[in-house]
Amino acid sequence: QVQLVESGGGLVQSGGSLRLSCAVSGITFSRYTMNWYRQAPGKQRELVATITNGGITNYADSEKSRFTISRDNAENTVYLQMNILKPEDTAVYFCNADGWRVGRRYQYWGQGTQVTVSS
């Protein structure tokens, strides 16, 4: 059974920091690209950050200088360090695993963790 379990969300003041974690089990973690998405109330889910199985990272433009995605293949965990948080970062943050196996694409999602940034 594949599980992605996010943690680390919470309430923080504007300008503060949070570190999200996503613990993954049931897949060969090191083979998957890992993504963090977020969804604010009334808005579509959007991609925040990506780290490939080779460690290449990519970010949405608005997060490039404030967020850092990393992974620990030994611990099957992906992280999102978020600094200088703004009220507009308030959203549910989802972890996503994206990979291919035997010619077929597989995607898995966590249940999400709430991040609330107060002004």
Salt bridges, closest charged atoms under 4 A:
GLU46 OE2 - ARG38 NE 2.64
ASP61 OD1 - LYS64 NZ 3.38
GLU63 OE2 - ARG38 NH2 2.89
GLU63 OE2 - ARG66 NH2 3.52
ASP89 OD1 - ARG38 NH1 2.96
ASP89 OD2 - ARG66 NH1 2.75
ASP98 OD2 - ARG105 NH2 2.51
